[in-house]
Amino acid sequence: MIASRCRIVFVVLVAVVMAALCVPALAAAADVGTITGHVYYGPGGEERDWGDPIDGITVSLFKHTLVGGVMKWVPAGTAVTDGTGFYEFVSLEASSAGTAYTVGILAGAKDAVGSDYGVWFYQSGESSTSVATPVELVEGAVEFADSIDLYPTYVGPSIRGTVRGSDFVPRLPIAGLDMSCYEYSDADGFWMEMDWSQTDPLGNYGFWGLPTGTYRVGYQSPRPDIYGVRWKSEFWTPAATTTGVGATSVEAATDIAFTSGTGSHLSGKDLVLDKARKVISGIVTRRGTTIRLPGIDVNLYDPDNMGEGQYAGTTTDAQGTYAFWDDELPATPVTSIVEFRAWGFDTEFYNHAASAATATPIAVSSAMAPMLTVNGAVAPVAPSIQGTVTNGEGDGIADVAVGIYVQGQDPSADFPQYFTFTDGAGHYEYFIPWGFADEDFRVRFYTGDMPEPAFDVFEPGQAPAEYTSEYYDNELFFLNADVLTLGPTSAVTADATLTAGTIPSVTGEVRAASGAPVAGVRIEALSYDPDALEFFVEQWSAPTEADGGYALYGLGNGQYAVGMPAGWQDNGRFYQQSWWLNAATLDEAGEVVTSGGDTHADVDIIATELPPLLSGRVTSTKTGVGVADAYIQLWYDMGGDMWDLAPDGVVQSKADGTWAYYAAIADPAYRIEFGADGFIGEYWNNVTDFDLATAVPVTVGSQVASLNAGLIPQPYTAMRYDGSDFGASNRYTVAASIASLHTEGYDYNPHIIIACGEDAAMADPLAAGGLSWAYGNAPMLLTPKGPSTPNYSTPAVPRYVLDALVAATRNVRATHRADGITVHIVGGTASVPDARVLEMREYVRRRLGLSSTEVAKAFKVDRIAGATRYDNAYLIARVMKSRRGAEMPGIAFVVNGSDPTKFWDAMAAPPISAGRGVPLILVQTTAVPAAAAKTKTYLGLTGSKLYVVGPTTSVSAAVASGLGATNRIKGPTSDPFATARAVSDWGINRGYSDKVTCAITAALPDALGAGPYLGVRQGSMLFVPKGVTTIPSSTSGFLSARKATLRDVFIFGGKASVTSAQQTAINNALKP
C-alpha cells in the first residue's frame, strides 16, 4: 500500500484537492484517534464575555501530509460546536510513529447567530498552521487528545480574500503567506504598510479592526510561504478577482473604501499568484580550492554605469550559493556584468575576470530560460592572521575565541581589537583592515566566553574552561607572547595546541582562628564597579576540601576582593564575613591582583563561626512534645512602628522542636511569629495579635535564648464528599466521588471494579475490598441493575461512571502501561446484567473512536460470578491469593453476608481488607455456607487466624465454632456502631491501619465505595445513624481519643444521611 502511494503522487494530490473541495475521501487504515475540545470567546472581542462557549462555529482539522515530496497541512475535516462549545473529531489515523494534526478557526467563520471571528489556531492563537501547535496521535499510545481548546476573538467588519497559486488546475490555496494592507501617507508621499495577515491553510486572509479609510492590499515578494516557496508580487485589482491577474505594485493597485463599526465585510479580494523562478544562480568558492564562501556579495551592473548602475544584488548563503529570481529582474534584456566581492578578498567578475572591462557580459531578463549558472572564485588579498587550534591529540577544537591585540593595548584594561572563533575543524582566519597591517599583534586563545577586562570570563557558578587559555606561541603571559608583524597582503599563521585543564587564578586555604582547616565553605571573588559604587560577585569556588584548600578559576586580569560573605555555608554552619588579610568588611579587604594568566597563591582566609542570634523551642500544649517543622518568622523594627521580615527571617524547628536564627548584623529588636501545621499560630510571648507581641531587644554580639512557644493544636474538621460534584447526591455519585479521590484522574491503574449498588446486591461490593488490593488498589464504581437490554443512546449506567471508564482507558493506553483497562464485574448477571457491560464498552468505543476489534483489547471484562454471594467471596479470596499470596498477612475476617441489618459490623472490615490483603469470609447469622468452609480450607487458615467481626447477634457462636474461629472483634450489642470502632482500634493497634485517616457515613451504600479508598489511605471506617442530630458514643469516643493524630476525617454522603448537626458533633469531637 505504501509503495503504491509513492508511485501515484498525482492521484494523492488530486485527492488532496478534492478534500479541500469537501469531497469525501476514503478512511485511513488505522482510524483509532480522537481529538476533542471546546471553542470559547477569546479576549478582546466586542460585547462578549471571555471564556463563554461559542455555539455553531466551524472548527477545521488539518493533517500533516506528504504532498509532492513536501510535508503540508492538508484539510482533514470540519466539526461544528454544540451549545457548550464542544467539538469532536473521531476515527482519525494514528500511526505508530505519530500522526500530526492541528485545529483552528478559519477566516470568515461564523457562529450560530452569524457573528464573525478572527483566525485562531491551536494553541496560542497563531494565524497560520505554520506556527500552530501540532497534536500528535500515536497508535497504541496517545490515541485520544482532549482539551484542545480554541479562543477566537469576535470581530467586526473586515477586508478579506483568498490567495491561490496559478500552477495547478484547480488552483490550490497558498498557506502561510504574509499579506499586507497599505494606507497612503500624505506626509511621506507613498503607500505605507499598516497591517499584515498570514493566509490560513485554505489560503484565506483577513484584516479586522481597521478604522474607516481607503486601503490597498497585496503580497510583496520575496517573503516565501510556509513551505519556502517564493511567489511573485501581486496587488489586488478587480481584474485579480475576475481574471487572476492583478497589479505588480501597490502604486498600481485599486483602492478599497472601508467603513468600520457596523459596516459590511469586504470579501472577494482574491489573488492568483505565479511562482517566482530562479533565473541566475551559482556558487562562490575560495580561488584554487573547493571551499564555499558565505557572505560574498553578488551584484548585477549595467556596464555603461558601473558607479551607480547596480540594479540587483544578493549575498551567498551559508553553503556559498546565491540566486537571482525573475521577479527582481527587468522584463527587457539588459546587458549586465556579474560582480563578486567581499571584504578581505579581491573582486572578480564573470567569467573569472579581474576587471569589469574584461568581464564577459550576459543578457539578463526575467524571461531567461533555462536558468543560467554563474559561479565565482575569489582570493584573499587583505593581510590576515590564521591558524588551527588543536588539543594534545592533534584534534581541532571548535568554538575557541581568538582575540587579537594591537600594539599599545593593555589586556588588563582593554578588549582585544579584533576577535573571531574557530570552526568545527579548529581553523580560524581574520582579515586585518588595510591601514592597520603595519601594527604589531599578539594573539590569545580563550576557551571560555570572551572576557571583559577586569571582569570574570565566566558567570558565577559556571564550570572552568576545558582547556587552559594561552597566548601565541604557547605562553601564559601577555608580555611573553610572540609579536606578529604583517605585510600589506601577507598572511601569518598562528597555531595553538591547548593544554587540557585550567590554571587557577587564585588559590589559598580557609582556616579557623585556631589554625584548624575548615572544610565545606565557598570562597568568592568580587570586583568593584566604580560607576555603580558596588561590588559584584565574579566567581566562587567549589566547597573547600578537608585541608581547607580552595581555588578560583577563570578570573580575568584585574583587582578582586577575595573571601567569604556572612551566612550559611555548605557545611551547615553560619559564619561572619571574612576577607583576605583578615579584613572584616569588603571595604577593608586586601586587593588581589590577577594578570597574565598567572596564579595568585596563598590568599588565605580566617573563618569565624557565629552562634545563633535568637533561639528557642516550640512544643505542643497538649502533649508537651516538641513540634517538628514549625515555622518561625522574625520581624525586625524599622523604626516609626514599622516592621518588616528580617533577612532570611523564616526558619523551621528541628525534630525536637528547637529552632535558631542566625544573623551577621543584629537589628535593634525583633517580633517573633510561631506556626505549625495543625496548630494555632501565635506571637512571642503567648499572644495571637502582632501588635501585642513582645519585642525582643538585641545588641551587637549578644544572643537571646529560651524564646519558647507552646502551640495549641488546631481542631480538625471533617470534609464532606456527597457526590454533588457529579450533579447529584446519591449512592452512585458518592462512590464516583470517592473513586475520583482514589485514582487522581484514573491515571495509574489499569483495573477498575464495578459492582451493583442496589440494596439486594450489597454483599457483592462488601467482599470486593480484597479484590481492590489484589489489583494494586483498584477503585470501585457502582451501577444500578437496570433493564436486561442495552440502551446505547440513554445508558442505564450513570454518565459519570461511563466518563470514568473513558478516562481510565484513555490514560492507561496513553502511558504505555497496558493495551487498555480490565473491568472486574463483581456478581452475576442478576446483579450487573450483560446489558450494562455492553453499554460501558460501546460508550468507551464511541468516545475514543475505537473499532470493535480495538475496543475488545482496550476494554477487557472479567466477571466474578459464583452461584451465591458466598461463592463470590470465595472467588475473590482465590484472586487475592493467586496474585499476591506471598503478601497476605495469614488471617481472615468472618463477617455476616446475609443480613443487611448486620452489615454495620461487616462494613468496618473492607478498609483493612483493601489495604492489607485480609480476605473476607461471608457467612450467615446462624449457618456456615459451604463456600465459607471452602474459603478457609483454600486459604489454609486455622481457627486462631480467623477473626469474627461483630457480636453473636451478627455471627453466632455456633458459626464461629463451626469454622473453629477463636477470635472475635465486637462492640457492645447495645450500640450497632460499636463494632466499627472496635475493628478500627484493633486495626490501629495491630498496625493494619494508621492513626491519621478515618471516614464516617450513615448509609451502607455510601460505605461501599469507601473501602478501597480507605485501604489506600490505610484509614478506618466509622458509622452514625442516618438523618438524626446526634452521633453514637462509640464514634465520638474514637474521634476524641485519637484527635491528636487524626488529620484527614471524611464524611461520605449527603446531608440527608449525615446531617449538618451530626457534622457539627463530629467536629466538636475533634476539638483539642
Stockholm file with secondary structure:
# STOCKHOLM 1.0

chainA/1-1072         MIASRCRIVFVVLVAVVMAALCVPALAAAADVGTITGHVYYGPGGEERDWGDPIDGITVSLFKHTLVGGVMKWVPAGTAVTDGTGFYEFVSLEASSAGTAYTVGILAGAKDAVGSDYGVWFYQSGESSTSVATPVELVEGAVEFADSIDLYPTYVGPSIRGTVRGSDFVPRLPIAGLDMSCYEYSDADGFWMEMDWSQTDPLGNYGFWGLPTGTYRVGYQSPRPDIYGVRWKSEFWTPAATTTGVGATSVEAATDIAFTSGTGSHLSGKDLVLDKARKVISGIVTRRGTTIRLPGIDVNLYDPDNMGEGQYAGTTTDAQGTYAFWDDELPATPVTSIVEFRAWGFDTEFYNHAASAATATPIAVSSAMAPMLTVNGAVAPVAPSIQGTVTNGEGDGIADVAVGIYVQGQDPSADFPQYFTFTDGAGHYEYFIPWGFADEDFRVRFYTGDMPEPAFDVFEPGQAPAEYTSEYYDNELFFLNADVLTLGPTSAVTADATLTAGTIPSVTGEVRAASGAPVAGVRIEALSYDPDALEFFVEQWSAPTEADGGYALYGLGNGQYAVGMPAGWQDNGRFYQQSWWLNAATLDEAGEVVTSGGDTHADVDIIATELPPLLSGRVTSTKTGVGVADAYIQLWYDMGGDMWDLAPDGVVQSKADGTWAYYAAIADPAYRIEFGADGFIGEYWNNVTDFDLATAVPVTVGSQVASLNAGLIPQPYTAMRYDGSDFGASNRYTVAASIASLHTEGYDYNPHIIIACGEDAAMADPLAAGGLSWAYGNAPMLLTPKGPSTPNYSTPAVPRYVLDALVAATRNVRATHRADGITVHIVGGTASVPDARVLEMREYVRRRLGLSSTEVAKAFKVDRIAGATRYDNAYLIARVMKSRRGAEMPGIAFVVNGSDPTKFWDAMAAPPISAGRGVPLILVQTTAVPAAAAKTKTYLGLTGSKLYVVGPTTSVSAAVASGLGATNRIKGPTSDPFATARAVSDWGINRGYSDKVTCAITAALPDALGAGPYLGVRQGSMLFVPKGVTTIPSSTSGFLSARKATLRDVFIFGGKASVTSAQQTAINNALKP
#=GR chainA/1-1072 SS CHHHHHHCHHHHHHHHHHHHTTCCCCCCTTEEEEEEEEBBCCTTCSSCCTTCBCCSCEEEEEEEEEETTEEEEEEEEEEECCTTSEEEEEEEECCTTCEEEEEEECTTCBCTTCCEECCEETTTTBSSTTSSCCEEECTTSCCEECCCCBCCCEECCEEEEEEEESSSSSCCBCCSCEEEEEEEETTTTEEEEEEEEECCTTSEEEEESCCSEEEEEEECTTCCCTTCCCBCCEECCHHHHHTSCCBSSGGGSCCEEECCTTCCCBCCCCEEECBCCEEEEEEEEETTSCCBCTTCEEEEECGGGTTTCEEEEEECCTTSEEEEEGGGSCSSCEEEEEEEECTTBCCEETTTBSSGGGSCCEEECTTCCSCEECCEEECBCSCEEEEEEECTTSCBCTTCEEEEEETTCCTTTCCCSEEEECCTTSEEEEECCTTSTTSEEEEEEESSSCCCTTSCSSCTTCCCCSBCCEETTTBSSGGGSCCEECCSSCEEECCEECCBSCCCSEEEEEEETTSCBCCSCCCEEEEEETTTTEEEEEEECCCCCTTCEEEECCCCSEEEEEEECSEECTTSCEECCEETTTBSSGGGCCEEEECTTCCBCCCCEEECBCCCSEEEEEEETTTCCBCTTCEEEEEEEEETTEEEEEEEEEEECCTTSEEEECCSSCCSEEEEEEECTTEECEETTTBSCGGGSCCEECCTTCCBCCCCEEEEECCCCCEEECSGGGTSCSHHHHHHHHHHHHHTTTCSCSEEEEEECSGGGTHHHHHTHHHHHHTTSCCEEEECCCCSSCCSSSCSSCHHHHHHHHHHHHHHHHTTSCSSEEEEEESCTTTSCHHHHHHHHHHHHHHHTCCHHHHHHHEEEEEECCSSHHHHHHHHHHHHHHHHGGGSCSCEEEEECSCGGGHHHHTTSHHHHHHHCCCEEEECSSCCCHHHHHHHHHHTCCGGGEEEESCTTTSCHHHHHHHTCCEEECCCTTCTTHHHHHHHHHHHHTTSSCSSEEEEESSHHHHHTHHHHHHHHTCEEEECCTTCSCCCHHHHHHHHHTTTTCCEEEEESCTTTSCHHHHHHHHHHHCC
#=GC SS_cons          CHHHHHHCHHHHHHHHHHHHTTCCCCCCTTEEEEEEEEBBCCTTCSSCCTTCBCCSCEEEEEEEEEETTEEEEEEEEEEECCTTSEEEEEEEECCTTCEEEEEEECTTCBCTTCCEECCEETTTTBSSTTSSCCEEECTTSCCEECCCCBCCCEECCEEEEEEEESSSSSCCBCCSCEEEEEEEETTTTEEEEEEEEECCTTSEEEEESCCSEEEEEEECTTCCCTTCCCBCCEECCHHHHHTSCCBSSGGGSCCEEECCTTCCCBCCCCEEECBCCEEEEEEEEETTSCCBCTTCEEEEECGGGTTTCEEEEEECCTTSEEEEEGGGSCSSCEEEEEEEECTTBCCEETTTBSSGGGSCCEEECTTCCSCEECCEEECBCSCEEEEEEECTTSCBCTTCEEEEEETTCCTTTCCCSEEEECCTTSEEEEECCTTSTTSEEEEEEESSSCCCTTSCSSCTTCCCCSBCCEETTTBSSGGGSCCEECCSSCEEECCEECCBSCCCSEEEEEEETTSCBCCSCCCEEEEEETTTTEEEEEEECCCCCTTCEEEECCCCSEEEEEEECSEECTTSCEECCEETTTBSSGGGCCEEEECTTCCBCCCCEEECBCCCSEEEEEEETTTCCBCTTCEEEEEEEEETTEEEEEEEEEEECCTTSEEEECCSSCCSEEEEEEECTTEECEETTTBSCGGGSCCEECCTTCCBCCCCEEEEECCCCCEEECSGGGTSCSHHHHHHHHHHHHHTTTCSCSEEEEEECSGGGTHHHHHTHHHHHHTTSCCEEEECCCCSSCCSSSCSSCHHHHHHHHHHHHHHHHTTSCSSEEEEEESCTTTSCHHHHHHHHHHHHHHHTCCHHHHHHHEEEEEECCSSHHHHHHHHHHHHHHHHGGGSCSCEEEEECSCGGGHHHHTTSHHHHHHHCCCEEEECSSCCCHHHHHHHHHHTCCGGGEEEESCTTTSCHHHHHHHTCCEEECCCTTCTTHHHHHHHHHHHHTTSSCSSEEEEESSHHHHHTHHHHHHHHTCEEEECCTTCSCCCHHHHHHHHHTTTTCCEEEEESCTTTSCHHHHHHHHHHHCC
//
